[in-house]
Amino acid sequence: LALSYSYLTKGRVFRYGEFLTRRLTRILIPYLAWCGLYYGYFVWQEIYPFDLALFFKLTANGKMMYHLYFVVIILQFYLIFGLLLPLVRKLPGWFLLPAAMAVNLLILPVLPADLMGRSFPTYLFYFILGCYFAKDLGKAHRLVLQWKWPLMALFLGTGILYTYQFYEDQVLGLGYRFLPDSTIYLMFSAGAILVYYLWALQIEDHGPCWIKDGMMQLSEASFYIYLSHPAAMICAGALAVRLGITGVVDLMLVSLVGITVLVLPLSVAYAKVKGR
């Protein structure tokens, strides 16, 4: 949505080279810096050997740390954005959105597990949905508000079903006995995106200023929070060992405190300094 808004609504001219240069610089430099930090830690802990070829491989496939697949996805969508933008401009949503959903449903069952979260077709429907929101934001807002209760029911219902399917498969060993898992996954994710967007609209319209200001600051710092939060979890794990904390829930609470006390304020402060 944010990526498309200036081109679809504000009339900004899309220049592919300029777009890639600006976007890739903004994403790649902090990404490479944090990959270097995480790789240095793994070498220090003798988890990986010092090998530049291995470093570049883990950086390229987003496997340096569990969460970095998302940057690989961002980069893929930057590369194909110039192809998707004219499609969204010319084709109606009633045609392109179901087509994107069909691609998702056809791709998910056949993708190898290690590529499922690292290839753009997995997220194509959500991305194009954001493009159409940007194309007519007022209409999108009206539809979300009009359908808020069905959206809440979709979100909660598919969330419960998805959780039960996971329990059935992983704990009971029975396999999935309802709709195919990829279908539930897509419905749950789409419902979640729209429900969180609905909540954001409510905050924008009715929330107190201090909440909106805080959310905006977190938004500006979100990429740095995202990149750095595993570092706080690593530190929390080391602290938990020294304190003799072994429980999974206790360790999660220590990590939560570390992220809240260290990562959030430092990322917000860095974003402010960088913005100036």
Secondary structure, DSSP 8 states (H G I E B T S, - for coil): -HHHHHHHTS-----HHHHHHHHHHHHHHHHHHHHHHHHHHHHHTTSS---HHHHHHHHHHT-SSTTTHHHHHHHHHHHHHHHHHHHHHHS-HHHHHHHHHHHHHHHTTTS-HHHHTSSGGGGHHHHHHHHHHHHTHHHHHHHHHHTHHHHHHHHHHHHHHHHHHHHIIIII-----SS-HHHHHHHHHHHHHHHHHHHHHHHHHHS-HHHHHHHHHHHHHHHHHHHHHHHHHHHHHHHHHHHT---HHHHHHHHHHHIIIIIHHHHHHHHHHHH-
